Amino acid sequence: MPLPNGGLLLVGQSRDSLDDLRELLGYAFAWAGAAVLLLGLLTSFLIAKALLGRLDGINRTADRIIDGRLADRVPEGGRGDEFDRLARNLNRMLDRIQRLMEGLRQVSSDIAHDLRTPLSRLRQRLEGSSAGASFAAYQEVIDRAISETDAPAYCPDRSRREARWLRPGRSFGDRRPASRCLCGGCGG
């Protein structure tokens, strides 16, 4: 500012306090940033550990199921979150697979039983023919055995039709008569 005698009035202020404040704010922001970063890393680690722990439970159960323990189920955490929903869906899927496997075992057992009867009858005929019969008698027994083996003892078409008539709690003896078989070989 100019003075009346032609001089200049200069006013000055020390900037040391502003520099100190700027330095203090810089340190504060650096420490706050480091604290936020460490807190974020720690939180991320804990969340990842919790999620991986839940996934590890699912993987352990899957390994046991792969090893043949089909009755095992995925544990639910009881939180009602997406992992519990996934566990419920996987358990429902495993229940369905177990029921299908039991059905497959039953069908396999039924097929084996259905095949044992005609094979036993065939064996008895062949054994019965070995008691000093003529060549023509042997030939007739062999021809009958060949024709019996050409007619399937198990007909998938007939079995499907029979299965439709079965209801829970009913046995094969309770079914209605099956219609004519379409395979042409079983005579059903």
Long-range contacts (C-beta under 8 A, 24 or more apart in sequence): 54-83, 58-83, 58-86, 58-87, 58-90, 65-94, 70-94, 70-97, 70-98, 70-101, 71-98, 111-154, 114-153, 114-154, 115-153, 115-154, 117-153, 118-148, 118-153, 119-153, 121-148, 122-148, 122-149, 150-185, 151-185, 151-186, 151-187, 152-183, 152-185, 152-186, 153-186, 154-186, 155-181, 155-183, 155-185, 155-186, 155-188, 156-183, 157-181, 157-182, 157-183, 157-188, 158-183, 158-186, 158-188
